[in-house]
């Protein structure tokens, strides 16, 4: 997985991001056209931020006293309503400005599109905050957005100790026995078992001699077990959960175990990618993200080639001495 360069998302800070961009962009648009209705935009943002910080600092009571818990909940709901009402007022003002404003500059069309996008983000966040805090609903995961500026960001929970969640996009790499990356794929809205077959097929188009491949348990599915055997001579794909007798014998075989042992080198390769810049992507958008990952893979292969050449040169010099 490659992380995206985003802050940890909550519904209230995503709303702050939305309204901050709406007010900033509308104020700039009006200033470019000598419209004075947004001259106090900086003050209005400061007032919104105070309400946001106030709500952010409030925490649900952990007291066993139901009266104290109810009092704290009422405080949170009141602060939430103040925050949402203030944001809604500015959104209505921004929408009214877009309707009535006489914007003549060519760039104003693009600016208005961007403003409307952030208004849509703000409206969605107001709805979700209202449902979660005031109505005490649980927001479905598929309705959530984790970054306004890097919308391809996904909420990834791998169950790692000390790392409950990561923000980014899954990335799959296929490495050969010498440590060179043969193929990679940015797995947008995909999981490991969904890309196993296409990774092998795409790699074989460039490297037809590929005949053996080892995978993590995450790539396992009943379909993959059968489909991969049609493209490879030998597949090392550990099964999730309990194995039957035949599966136990297969996974205990010498060929399976010896091939599986080589898989640890892939983890080393992934770590090397992360250490050399592929831990977090600073580029923007999914196109920039994909390009950055591809360049990172290319740089890793060049580095690996350099290490091989350096080792060969060292061996020649040692032999000559």
C-alpha positions as CSV (number, residue, x, y, z in Angstrom):
1,X,0.0,0.0,0.0
2,X,1.2,3.5,-0.8
3,X,-0.1,6.3,1.5
4,X,-1.6,9.5,0.1
5,X,-0.5,12.9,1.6
6,X,-3.7,13.6,3.6
7,X,-4.6,14.5,7.1
8,X,-6.7,12.0,9.2
9,X,-10.3,12.5,8.1
10,X,-13.2,13.2,10.4
11,X,-16.6,14.4,9.1
12,X,-16.2,17.7,11.0
13,X,-12.7,18.5,9.6
14,X,-13.8,17.6,6.1
15,X,-16.6,20.1,6.5
16,X,-14.1,22.7,7.6
17,X,-12.0,21.9,4.5
18,X,-15.1,22.3,2.3
19,X,-16.3,25.6,3.6
20,X,-12.7,27.0,3.8
21,X,-12.3,26.4,0.1
22,X,-15.8,27.7,-0.8
23,X,-15.3,30.9,1.1
24,X,-11.7,31.4,-0.2
25,X,-12.6,30.7,-3.8
26,X,-15.8,32.8,-3.8
27,X,-14.0,35.8,-2.1
28,X,-11.2,35.6,-4.7
29,X,-13.7,35.4,-7.6
30,X,-15.6,38.4,-6.2
31,X,-12.4,40.4,-5.7
32,X,-11.4,39.8,-9.3
33,X,-14.7,41.3,-10.5
34,X,-14.8,44.2,-8.0
35,X,-17.7,42.7,-6.0
36,X,-17.5,43.7,-2.3
37,X,-20.0,41.3,-0.7
38,X,-17.3,39.0,0.5
39,X,-14.8,41.6,1.9
40,X,-15.2,40.1,5.4
41,X,-14.5,36.5,4.3
42,X,-11.4,36.2,6.5
43,X,-13.4,37.2,9.6
44,X,-16.2,34.8,8.6
45,X,-13.8,31.9,8.3
46,X,-12.3,32.7,11.7
47,X,-15.8,32.6,13.3
48,X,-16.5,29.2,11.6
49,X,-13.1,27.9,12.7
50,X,-13.9,28.8,16.4
51,X,-17.1,26.8,16.2
52,X,-15.3,23.9,14.5
53,X,-12.6,23.9,17.3
54,X,-15.2,24.0,20.0
55,X,-17.0,21.0,18.6
56,X,-13.7,19.2,18.0
57,X,-12.7,19.5,21.6
58,X,-15.9,18.1,23.0
59,X,-15.8,14.4,23.9
60,X,-18.6,12.0,24.8
61,X,-18.8,11.4,28.5
62,X,-17.5,8.1,29.8
63,X,-19.3,8.5,33.1
64,X,-21.6,5.8,34.4
65,X,-24.0,8.5,35.5
66,X,-26.8,8.8,32.8
67,X,-27.4,12.4,33.8
68,X,-23.8,13.4,33.1
69,X,-23.8,11.5,29.9
70,X,-27.0,13.2,28.7
71,X,-25.7,16.6,29.6
72,X,-22.5,16.1,27.7
73,X,-24.5,14.8,24.7
74,X,-26.6,17.9,24.8
75,X,-23.5,20.1,24.8
76,X,-22.2,18.3,21.7
77,X,-25.5,18.5,19.9
78,X,-25.7,22.3,20.6
79,X,-22.1,22.9,19.4
80,X,-22.8,20.8,16.3
81,X,-26.0,22.7,15.5
82,X,-24.1,26.0,15.8
83,X,-21.4,24.8,13.5
84,X,-23.7,23.4,10.9
85,X,-26.0,26.5,11.0
86,X,-23.0,28.8,10.5
87,X,-21.7,26.8,7.6
88,X,-25.1,26.5,6.0
89,X,-25.5,30.3,6.1
90,X,-22.2,30.7,4.2
91,X,-23.1,28.1,1.7
92,X,-26.4,29.8,1.0
93,X,-24.6,33.1,0.5
94,X,-22.1,31.5,-1.8
95,X,-24.8,29.9,-3.9
96,X,-26.6,33.3,-4.1
97,X,-23.4,35.0,-5.2
98,X,-22.9,32.5,-8.0
99,X,-26.5,33.0,-9.2
100,X,-26.5,36.8,-9.1
101,X,-22.8,37.6,-9.9
102,X,-21.8,39.0,-13.3
103,X,-18.6,37.2,-13.9
104,X,-17.0,38.1,-17.2
105,X,-13.5,36.7,-17.0
106,X,-12.8,33.5,-18.9
107,X,-11.3,31.8,-15.8
108,X,-14.5,32.5,-13.8
109,X,-16.1,29.5,-15.5
110,X,-13.5,27.1,-14.0
111,X,-13.7,28.9,-10.6
112,X,-17.4,28.5,-10.5
113,X,-17.1,24.7,-11.2
114,X,-14.6,24.3,-8.4
115,X,-16.8,26.3,-6.0
116,X,-19.8,24.1,-6.8
117,X,-17.8,21.0,-6.2
118,X,-16.8,22.1,-2.8
119,X,-20.3,23.2,-2.0
120,X,-21.5,19.7,-2.9
121,X,-18.8,18.3,-0.5
122,X,-20.0,20.6,2.2
123,X,-23.7,19.7,1.8
124,X,-22.8,16.0,2.0
125,X,-20.8,16.5,5.1
126,X,-23.5,18.5,6.8
127,X,-25.9,15.7,6.1
128,X,-23.6,13.0,7.5
129,X,-22.7,15.1,10.6
130,X,-26.4,15.7,11.3
131,X,-27.2,12.1,10.9
132,X,-24.3,10.8,13.0
133,X,-24.3,13.3,15.9
134,X,-27.8,14.7,16.1
135,X,-29.8,11.6,14.9
136,X,-27.3,9.1,16.3
137,X,-27.1,7.1,13.0
138,X,-24.2,5.0,11.8
139,X,-22.9,6.2,8.4
140,X,-22.4,3.4,5.9
141,X,-18.7,3.0,4.8
142,X,-19.5,3.4,1.1
143,X,-21.0,6.9,1.7
144,X,-17.8,8.2,3.4
145,X,-15.1,10.3,1.7
146,X,-11.7,10.4,3.2
147,X,-10.1,13.4,1.5
148,X,-11.5,16.2,-0.6
149,X,-8.2,16.9,-2.3
150,X,-7.2,13.3,-2.9
151,X,-10.6,11.6,-3.4
152,X,-8.9,8.3,-4.5
153,X,-7.8,7.9,-0.9
154,X,-9.1,4.7,0.7
155,X,-9.5,3.6,4.3
156,X,-7.4,0.5,4.6
157,X,-7.4,-1.7,7.7
158,X,-4.9,-4.5,7.6
159,X,-5.0,-5.5,11.3
160,X,-1.4,-4.6,11.9
161,X,-0.3,-4.2,15.5
162,X,-0.1,-0.5,16.3
163,X,-1.4,0.5,12.9
164,X,-5.2,0.1,13.0
165,X,-5.8,2.0,9.8
166,X,-3.9,3.5,6.8
167,X,-4.9,6.1,4.3
168,X,-3.9,5.5,0.7
169,X,-4.3,3.0,-2.2
170,X,-3.3,-0.6,-2.3
171,X,-0.5,-1.4,-4.8
172,X,0.5,-4.9,-5.9
173,X,4.0,-5.8,-7.2
174,X,5.3,-9.0,-8.8
175,X,9.0,-9.5,-8.3
176,X,11.3,-12.2,-9.9
177,X,13.8,-14.4,-8.1
178,X,16.5,-11.8,-8.6
179,X,14.6,-8.9,-6.9
180,X,13.5,-7.0,-10.1
181,X,9.9,-5.9,-10.2
182,X,8.3,-7.4,-13.4
183,X,4.9,-5.8,-13.0
184,X,2.9,-3.6,-10.7
185,X,-0.7,-2.4,-10.4
186,X,-2.4,0.3,-8.5
187,X,-5.5,-1.4,-7.0
188,X,-8.0,1.4,-6.9
189,X,-11.2,0.0,-5.2
190,X,-9.8,-3.5,-5.4
191,X,-8.5,-6.2,-3.0
192,X,-5.7,-8.7,-3.4
193,X,-7.8,-11.7,-4.6
194,X,-9.3,-9.6,-7.4
195,X,-6.0,-8.8,-9.0
196,X,-4.1,-12.1,-8.7
197,X,-5.1,-13.5,-12.1
198,X,-4.7,-10.3,-14.1
199,X,-1.2,-9.7,-12.5
200,X,0.0,-13.1,-13.7
201,X,-1.7,-12.7,-17.2
202,X,-0.3,-9.2,-17.8
203,X,3.2,-10.3,-16.6
204,X,3.2,-13.3,-18.9
205,X,2.6,-11.1,-21.9
206,X,6.0,-9.5,-21.2
207,X,7.7,-12.5,-19.7
208,X,6.3,-15.7,-21.2
209,X,8.8,-17.9,-19.3
210,X,7.0,-17.1,-15.9
211,X,6.0,-20.5,-14.7
212,X,6.0,-20.4,-10.8
213,X,4.5,-17.7,-8.6
214,X,4.1,-17.4,-4.8
215,X,1.3,-15.3,-3.2
216,X,0.2,-14.2,0.2
217,X,-2.9,-15.6,1.8
218,X,-4.7,-12.4,1.0
219,X,-4.7,-13.4,-2.7
220,X,-6.5,-16.7,-2.0
221,X,-9.9,-17.5,-3.4
222,X,-11.3,-20.8,-4.7
223,X,-11.5,-19.3,-8.2
224,X,-7.9,-18.1,-8.1
225,X,-6.7,-21.6,-7.0
226,X,-8.1,-23.1,-10.2
227,X,-7.6,-20.2,-12.7
228,X,-3.9,-19.6,-11.8
229,X,-3.0,-23.2,-12.5
230,X,-4.1,-22.7,-16.1
231,X,-1.4,-20.0,-16.5
232,X,1.4,-21.3,-14.3
233,X,3.1,-24.7,-13.9
234,X,3.2,-24.4,-10.1
235,X,1.2,-22.1,-7.8
236,X,2.0,-21.3,-4.2
237,X,-1.2,-19.8,-2.8
238,X,-1.8,-20.6,0.9
239,X,-5.4,-21.1,1.8
240,X,-7.2,-19.0,4.3
241,X,-8.6,-20.9,7.3
242,X,-8.6,-24.7,7.7
243,X,-7.2,-27.0,5.1
244,X,-8.5,-30.5,4.2
245,X,-6.2,-33.4,4.0
246,X,-5.2,-32.9,0.3
247,X,-4.6,-29.2,0.9
248,X,-2.4,-30.0,3.9
249,X,-0.3,-32.5,2.0
250,X,0.1,-30.0,-0.9
251,X,1.2,-27.1,1.4
252,X,3.6,-29.5,3.3
253,X,5.3,-30.6,0.1
254,X,9.0,-29.8,-0.4
255,X,8.3,-27.8,-3.6
256,X,5.6,-25.7,-1.9
257,X,7.7,-25.0,1.1
258,X,10.9,-24.2,-0.7
259,X,9.1,-21.8,-3.1
260,X,7.3,-20.2,-0.2
261,X,10.5,-19.5,1.6
262,X,11.6,-17.3,-1.3
263,X,8.5,-15.2,-0.8
264,X,10.1,-13.4,2.2
265,X,12.4,-11.6,-0.3
266,X,9.3,-9.8,-1.7
267,X,8.6,-8.3,1.7
268,X,12.2,-7.0,1.7
269,X,11.6,-5.5,-1.8
270,X,8.4,-3.8,-0.6
271,X,10.3,-2.4,2.4
272,X,13.0,-1.1,0.0
273,X,10.4,0.6,-2.1
274,X,8.9,2.4,1.0
275,X,12.3,3.4,2.3
276,X,13.3,4.9,-1.1
277,X,10.2,7.2,-1.4
278,X,7.2,4.9,-2.1
279,X,5.9,5.1,1.4
280,X,3.8,8.3,0.8
281,X,2.9,9.8,-2.5
282,X,3.2,13.7,-2.6
283,X,1.7,14.0,-6.1
284,X,-2.0,15.0,-6.6
285,X,-4.8,13.1,-8.2
286,X,-5.0,9.4,-9.2
287,X,-3.1,10.1,-12.4
288,X,-0.2,11.7,-10.3
289,X,-0.4,8.8,-7.9
290,X,-0.2,6.2,-10.6
291,X,2.7,8.0,-12.2
292,X,4.6,8.4,-9.0
293,X,4.2,4.7,-8.2
294,X,5.4,3.7,-11.7
295,X,8.5,6.0,-11.3
296,X,9.2,4.5,-7.9
297,X,9.1,1.0,-9.3
298,X,11.4,2.0,-12.2
299,X,13.8,3.7,-9.8
300,X,13.9,0.5,-7.6
301,X,14.7,-1.6,-10.7
302,X,17.5,0.8,-11.7
303,X,18.9,0.7,-8.1
304,X,18.8,-3.1,-8.1
305,X,20.6,-3.2,-11.5
306,X,23.2,-0.8,-10.1
307,X,23.7,-3.1,-7.1
308,X,24.2,-6.1,-9.4
309,X,26.7,-4.3,-11.6
310,X,28.6,-2.9,-8.6
311,X,28.8,-6.5,-7.2
312,X,30.1,-7.8,-10.5
313,X,32.7,-5.0,-10.8
314,X,33.8,-5.7,-7.2
315,X,34.2,-9.4,-8.0
316,X,36.3,-8.6,-11.1
317,X,38.6,-6.2,-9.2
318,X,39.0,-8.8,-6.4
319,X,39.9,-11.4,-8.9
320,X,42.4,-9.1,-10.6
321,X,44.1,-8.3,-7.3
